[in-house]
Amino acid sequence: MVVISHGEEGKLFDCTHKQQIRIDEDIIDKVCSVESLKGKPKVFIFQSCRGGTYNYCRFDGIIIKHAKF
């Protein structure tokens, strides 16, 4: 699984649903608990920015400050 997003330590930002996603609990734990995937190798690659300047997203004409880069 490859995920590219804005984020910070241990979290990603879901711009579509305007929420934070915890990498360990919301992604890794859920994927690893899928019965049909148990005992099979899994690779997780996360790429997210972690800087100190805010980035802005636009949703339906609304500007949202959502992430640091």
C-alpha positions as CSV (number, residue, x, y, z in Angstrom):
1,M,0.0,0.0,0.0
2,V,1.4,3.4,-0.9
3,V,-0.1,6.6,0.6
4,I,0.9,10.1,-0.4
5,S,-0.6,12.9,1.6
6,H,0.0,15.9,3.8
7,G,0.6,14.9,7.4
8,E,2.6,15.1,10.6
9,E,4.2,12.6,13.0
10,G,2.1,9.5,12.9
11,K,-0.9,11.1,11.1
12,L,-2.0,11.9,7.6
13,F,-4.5,14.5,6.5
14,D,-7.6,13.3,4.6
15,C,-8.5,16.4,2.5
16,T,-11.6,14.7,1.1
17,H,-13.2,14.1,4.5
18,K,-11.4,16.9,6.3
19,Q,-10.0,14.7,9.1
20,Q,-6.8,13.3,10.4
21,I,-6.0,9.7,9.9
22,R,-3.8,7.8,12.4
23,I,-1.3,5.7,10.5
24,D,-1.1,2.9,13.1
25,E,-4.7,2.6,14.2
26,D,-6.7,3.7,11.1
27,I,-4.6,2.1,8.4
28,I,-2.1,-0.5,9.5
29,D,-4.2,-2.1,12.2
30,K,-7.3,-2.3,10.0
31,V,-5.4,-3.8,7.0
32,C,-3.6,-6.3,9.2
33,S,-6.9,-7.4,10.8
34,V,-8.5,-8.3,7.4
35,E,-9.1,-12.1,7.7
36,S,-8.1,-12.8,4.0
37,L,-4.8,-10.9,4.5
38,K,-3.7,-12.7,7.7
39,G,-0.4,-14.5,7.3
40,K,0.4,-12.6,4.0
41,P,3.3,-10.1,3.7
42,K,2.3,-6.5,3.7
43,V,4.3,-3.4,2.7
44,F,3.2,0.1,3.7
45,I,4.9,3.2,2.2
46,F,3.8,6.6,3.6
47,Q,5.0,9.9,2.0
48,S,3.8,13.0,3.8
49,C,5.1,16.5,4.3
50,R,6.0,17.6,7.9
51,G,7.2,21.1,7.7
52,G,6.3,24.3,9.5
53,T,4.4,26.3,6.9
54,Y,0.7,25.7,6.4
55,N,-0.7,24.6,3.0
56,Y,-4.2,25.3,1.9
57,C,-6.8,23.2,0.2
58,R,-10.0,24.4,-1.6
59,F,-13.2,22.4,-1.2
60,D,-16.3,23.7,-3.1
61,G,-14.9,27.3,-3.0
62,I,-14.0,27.1,0.7
63,I,-10.3,27.4,1.5
64,I,-9.2,25.2,4.4
65,K,-5.9,25.4,6.2
66,H,-5.2,21.7,6.6
67,A,-1.5,20.8,6.7
68,K,2.0,21.9,7.4
69,F,4.7,21.4,4.9
